[in-house]
Amino acid sequence: MIQHDVELKKFDLHTNDVIKRDFYKDRIVEACPTCGSTWHIKYGFYNGIQRYKCKVCDKTFSRATNSLWSYSKKNTRIWMEFTELMTENKTLKFCAEKLNISIGTAFYWRHKILKALSIDSIPDNLSGVVHVGKVIIKENFKGCRDPEIIAASTPRENIWVIGARGQEDTMFIKPIFKYQWDKVAFNEKVYTKIEKNSYIAAYGDSNINAIAMRHNKNKSIKVDKEYRIKYIWPNLKKWLSIFHGVASKYLQRYLSFFIIMNLDKAIDYMDLIYDRLFEGNRFIKTDEIRIRSSLF
């Protein structure tokens, strides 16, 4: 007797399994996630996904181990839809209602993705004509329930966010220091990434202008304006307003996402998943998402 599946539940389960197998088929496993040994053998399949066994600690693992979605009880399709909604800058409430998940789950998913994106969002170096600018943002304690921290936050300190863009679509946007200009911190966290034979085009800050002049050895060349750096404050302010404010301790995670959204390369949620979220160890435990300490 033929069993009917009018609501296509079995079809959905099969589709999710196919999607999951496709995601993990090309994921490279270089070492055992338990002991770090590279001596392992293939050890069959589970739900179509290759498994391995470590020859040192005898632990088994698979191509899905320590990926972004490891141990998630939700199916792959919901994660994909959530990632798409993130690229559309949808609110947590909208995502929760659309996907029938709790706002708490939406919060943790968003930060799992943001944390994964922040792992390699900062380029190793900036070359060519390097455009450098800054924006000063007031500390934000959104979500903080500690009355002592809230009371101590008045007046809220200035956070200096430095933005830089080099050639080959490389961009750097990062909170560098608090309070006032800190040349030592700037040199350590920004200037060391700028190649010696590059040319610095500075925007809107006398301190950065002075460093640019010394670096350029007073030579001047004509360069096209980089408006994403020149107008970094209005661009960033408009983008952060979508989230109705961002706690300062999470600012770097959001800036990593902001960088991706402002590169020349057109990227959609599928590119984000394949190119950014499935490389290496992107797994983060739920209890590690909330940052207890301050930004610095």
C-alpha positions as CSV (number, residue, x, y, z in Angstrom):
1,M,0.0,0.0,0.0
2,I,1.3,3.4,-1.0
3,Q,1.8,5.7,2.0
4,H,0.8,9.3,1.2
5,D,2.9,12.3,2.3
6,V,0.6,15.2,1.5
7,E,2.5,17.7,3.6
8,L,5.8,16.6,2.1
9,K,7.5,16.0,5.5
10,K,9.6,13.1,4.2
11,F,10.5,15.1,1.2
12,D,11.7,18.0,3.4
13,L,13.8,15.6,5.5
14,H,15.3,14.1,2.4
15,T,16.1,17.6,1.0
16,N,17.7,18.7,4.3
17,D,19.9,15.5,4.3
18,V,21.0,16.2,0.7
19,I,21.8,19.8,1.4
20,K,23.8,18.9,4.5
21,R,25.8,16.2,2.6
22,D,26.5,18.7,-0.2
23,F,27.8,21.4,2.3
24,Y,30.3,19.0,3.9
25,K,31.4,17.0,1.0
26,D,34.4,19.3,0.2
27,R,35.2,20.4,3.7
28,I,38.8,19.6,4.5
29,V,39.7,18.0,7.8
30,E,43.4,18.5,8.6
31,A,43.7,17.4,12.2
32,C,41.8,15.6,15.0
33,P,39.7,18.2,16.9
34,T,40.5,16.4,20.2
35,C,44.3,16.0,20.2
36,G,45.4,17.9,17.1
37,S,47.0,14.9,15.5
38,T,47.1,14.7,11.7
39,W,47.4,10.9,11.7
40,H,43.8,9.7,11.1
41,I,42.0,7.3,8.8
42,K,38.7,7.2,7.0
43,Y,36.1,5.5,9.2
44,G,32.9,5.1,7.2
45,F,30.0,7.4,6.7
46,Y,27.2,8.8,8.9
47,N,24.2,10.2,7.1
48,G,26.4,10.4,4.0
49,I,29.1,12.5,5.7
50,Q,32.7,11.1,5.8
51,R,33.9,10.1,9.3
52,Y,37.5,9.7,10.5
53,K,39.2,8.0,13.4
54,C,42.3,9.4,15.0
55,K,45.2,6.9,15.3
56,V,46.6,8.7,18.4
57,C,43.6,9.2,20.7
58,D,41.2,6.8,19.0
59,K,38.5,9.5,18.9
60,T,36.2,9.6,15.9
61,F,35.1,12.8,14.1
62,S,33.6,13.8,10.8
63,R,33.7,16.6,8.2
64,A,30.9,18.2,10.2
65,T,32.8,18.3,13.5
66,N,33.5,21.8,14.8
67,S,31.7,23.4,11.9
68,L,29.5,26.4,12.5
69,W,26.4,24.3,12.9
70,S,27.8,21.4,14.9
71,Y,25.4,19.9,17.4
72,S,22.5,22.1,16.2
73,K,19.1,20.4,16.5
74,K,17.7,22.6,13.8
75,N,17.9,21.5,10.2
76,T,20.2,22.9,7.6
77,R,17.5,24.7,5.6
78,I,16.5,26.9,8.6
79,W,20.2,27.9,9.1
80,M,20.4,28.8,5.5
81,E,17.3,30.9,5.6
82,F,18.6,32.6,8.8
83,T,21.9,33.5,7.1
84,E,20.0,35.0,4.1
85,L,17.9,37.1,6.5
86,M,21.1,38.3,8.2
87,T,22.5,39.5,4.8
88,E,19.2,41.4,4.4
89,N,19.8,43.1,7.8
90,K,16.5,41.7,9.3
91,T,15.9,42.2,13.0
92,L,16.1,39.3,15.5
93,K,12.3,39.6,16.0
94,F,11.6,39.3,12.3
95,C,14.0,36.3,12.0
96,A,12.4,34.6,15.0
97,E,8.8,35.0,13.7
98,K,9.8,34.1,10.1
99,L,11.6,30.9,11.1
100,N,9.5,30.0,14.1
101,I,12.4,30.1,16.6
102,S,12.8,32.0,19.8
103,I,14.4,35.5,19.9
104,G,17.1,34.0,22.2
105,T,17.9,31.4,19.6
106,A,18.1,34.1,16.9
107,F,20.5,36.1,19.1
108,Y,22.8,33.1,19.6
109,W,22.7,32.2,15.9
110,R,23.5,35.7,14.9
111,H,26.5,35.8,17.2
112,K,27.7,32.4,16.1
113,I,27.8,33.7,12.5
114,L,29.3,37.0,13.5
115,K,32.0,35.3,15.6
116,A,32.8,33.0,12.7
117,L,33.1,35.9,10.3
118,S,35.4,37.8,12.7
119,I,38.0,35.0,12.7
120,D,39.7,36.2,9.5
121,S,38.1,39.5,8.7
122,I,41.2,41.5,9.4
123,P,43.7,41.5,6.5
124,D,47.4,40.6,7.2
125,N,48.6,43.6,5.3
126,L,47.4,46.7,3.3
127,S,49.3,47.7,0.2
128,G,49.1,50.2,-2.7
129,V,47.2,53.4,-1.9
130,V,45.9,52.8,1.6
131,H,43.0,55.0,2.7
132,V,42.8,55.6,6.4
133,G,40.2,57.3,8.5
134,K,38.6,57.2,11.9
135,V,35.3,57.5,13.7
136,I,34.6,58.0,17.4
137,I,31.8,56.1,18.9
138,K,30.4,56.4,22.5
139,E,30.5,53.3,24.6
140,N,27.3,51.3,24.5
141,F,26.2,49.0,27.3
142,K,23.1,47.6,25.6
143,G,21.8,44.6,27.4
144,C,23.9,45.1,30.5
145,R,22.0,44.3,33.7
146,D,24.8,45.1,36.1
147,P,23.8,48.4,38.0
148,E,27.4,49.1,38.9
149,I,28.6,49.0,35.3
150,I,25.6,51.1,34.2
151,A,26.2,53.7,36.9
152,A,29.9,53.8,36.1
153,S,29.3,54.4,32.4
154,T,28.3,58.1,32.8
155,P,29.8,59.8,30.9
156,R,30.5,57.1,28.4
157,E,34.0,57.0,27.0
158,N,35.0,57.5,23.4
159,I,35.9,54.4,21.3
160,W,38.2,55.1,18.4
161,V,37.4,53.0,15.4
162,I,40.0,53.0,12.6
163,G,39.1,52.2,9.1
164,A,41.6,51.5,6.3
165,R,41.3,50.2,2.8
166,G,44.1,49.0,0.5
167,Q,44.2,47.5,-2.9
168,E,42.8,44.1,-4.0
169,D,39.5,44.8,-2.1
170,T,41.1,44.6,1.4
171,M,39.5,46.5,4.3
172,F,40.3,47.0,7.9
173,I,37.8,48.4,10.4
174,K,38.5,47.8,14.1
175,P,38.1,49.5,17.5
176,I,41.6,50.3,18.4
177,F,41.6,52.3,21.7
178,K,39.5,54.3,24.1
179,Y,39.5,57.8,25.6
180,Q,41.9,59.8,23.3
181,W,44.4,59.4,20.6
182,D,46.9,56.6,21.3
183,K,49.9,56.6,18.9
184,V,51.4,53.5,20.4
185,A,48.2,51.5,19.9
186,F,47.7,52.9,16.4
187,N,51.2,51.9,15.3
188,E,50.9,48.4,16.8
189,K,47.4,47.5,15.5
190,V,47.1,49.5,12.3
191,Y,50.4,50.9,11.0
192,T,52.2,47.6,11.2
193,K,49.7,46.2,8.6
194,I,50.6,49.0,6.1
195,E,53.4,48.0,3.7
196,K,56.4,50.3,3.7
197,N,56.2,51.1,-0.1
198,S,52.5,52.0,0.1
199,Y,51.0,55.5,0.0
200,I,48.7,56.6,2.9
201,A,45.7,58.8,2.0
202,A,44.4,60.1,5.3
203,Y,40.9,61.4,6.1
204,G,39.6,63.7,8.8
205,D,42.2,63.5,11.6
206,S,45.3,65.5,12.3
207,N,47.1,62.6,14.0
208,I,46.6,60.3,11.1
209,N,47.5,63.1,8.7
210,A,50.8,63.5,10.6
211,I,51.6,59.8,10.4
212,A,50.7,59.8,6.7
213,M,53.1,62.7,5.9
214,R,56.0,60.9,7.7
215,H,55.2,57.6,5.9
216,N,54.8,59.3,2.5
217,K,58.0,61.3,3.1
218,N,56.2,64.5,2.1
219,K,55.6,63.2,-1.5
220,S,52.1,63.8,-2.9
221,I,50.3,61.8,-5.6
222,K,46.8,62.2,-7.0
223,V,44.5,59.5,-5.7
224,D,40.8,58.9,-6.1
225,K,38.7,59.4,-3.0
226,E,37.7,56.3,-1.1
227,Y,34.2,57.4,0.1
228,R,33.6,54.3,2.2
229,I,36.5,55.4,4.4
230,K,36.1,59.2,4.0
231,Y,32.4,58.9,5.1
232,I,32.9,56.0,7.4
233,W,30.9,57.6,10.2
234,P,27.6,58.3,8.4
235,N,27.8,54.9,6.7
236,L,28.5,53.0,9.9
237,K,26.0,55.0,11.9
238,K,23.2,54.2,9.4
239,W,24.2,50.5,9.4
240,L,24.3,50.2,13.2
241,S,20.9,51.9,13.5
242,I,19.4,48.7,11.9
243,F,20.3,46.8,15.1
244,H,19.0,49.6,17.4
245,G,22.4,50.0,19.0
246,V,25.2,47.5,19.5
247,A,26.9,46.8,22.8
248,S,30.5,47.9,22.7
249,K,31.8,44.5,23.8
250,Y,30.3,43.0,20.6
251,L,31.3,45.8,18.3
252,Q,34.2,44.0,16.6
253,R,31.9,41.2,15.6
254,Y,29.4,43.5,13.9
255,L,32.3,45.4,12.2
256,S,33.5,42.2,10.7
257,F,30.0,41.8,9.1
258,F,30.1,45.5,8.0
259,I,33.4,44.9,6.2
260,I,31.9,42.1,4.1
261,M,28.9,44.2,3.2
262,N,31.2,47.0,2.0
263,L,33.6,45.1,-0.2
264,D,33.5,45.5,-3.9
265,K,32.8,41.8,-4.4
266,A,29.1,41.1,-4.7
267,I,28.3,38.5,-2.2
268,D,25.0,36.6,-1.3
269,Y,24.2,34.3,1.6
270,M,25.3,31.2,-0.3
271,D,28.7,32.8,-0.9
272,L,28.8,33.7,2.7
273,I,28.1,30.1,3.8
274,Y,30.5,28.4,1.4
275,D,33.4,30.9,1.3
276,R,33.3,32.2,4.9
277,L,31.4,30.0,7.3
278,F,32.7,26.5,6.4
279,E,36.4,27.1,6.4
280,G,38.3,25.6,9.3
281,N,37.1,25.5,12.9
282,R,34.2,27.9,13.2
283,F,32.3,26.3,16.0
284,I,31.6,28.3,19.1
285,K,29.8,27.0,22.2
286,T,26.6,28.8,23.2
287,D,28.0,29.7,26.6
288,E,31.1,31.3,25.0
289,I,29.0,33.7,22.9
290,R,28.2,36.3,25.6
291,I,31.3,38.4,26.3
292,R,31.6,39.2,30.0
293,S,34.4,41.7,29.8
294,S,34.6,45.1,28.1
295,L,35.9,45.7,24.6
296,F,39.5,46.4,25.7
